[in-house]
Structures are given as C-alpha cells and as structure tokens.
Amino acid sequence: MSEIVTQEHLTAALKERLQAEHVEIIDNSGGCGSAYEVIIVSSLFEGKSLLERHRLVNEKLKDEIAKIHAFSQKSYTPTQWSSMNQTQK
C-alpha cells in the first residue's frame, strides 16, 4: 500500500525543493490525501512561462504526485503574488 502524502509533507517539499516563500494547500479529498489544490510562490518561477513553471513543480514533486489522485497548481512569482494581494485590498 502506498503511503499518504500529507499537506505538511507537500508544504515542506515545496519550500525545500522550490525555495517557495508562500505555499497554500487545500485537501479536496476529505482528509485522505488523494486530491490537492496548491498555490506556490517562488522566485524560481521568474522568467518562466506557465507551462515551464508547472513542469518544474511536477519534476520536483514527481514522487509525491505519483501517489496523489488529483493535483492542481497555481504558480506565481513573488511580484505577481504581491500584485494580486494589493488588488484584493
């Protein structure tokens, strides 16, 4: 049986492997760890297209994603994230 990927594990992995400065994770599986929505803010996304960002995340989390039924991501640079939060105020 495969081990469950927890929100805490995903958060730690994203911060370590992608130098993420902000991570939000929503477990849409009712707590069983099989479906996640993730928001990632990292300076490693600077100068990369959306597709390149998603490929980078998928590469860095390939072992975890293999154990998850559904994984969706939104990837932002710090500048984009700051701008979005300013607009919402």
Secondary structure, DSSP 4 states (H G I P E B T S, - for coil): -PPPPPHHHHHHHHHHHS--SEEEEEETTTTSSSEEEEEEE-GGGTT--HHHHHHHHHHHTHHHHHT-SEEEEEEE-HHHHHHHHHHH-
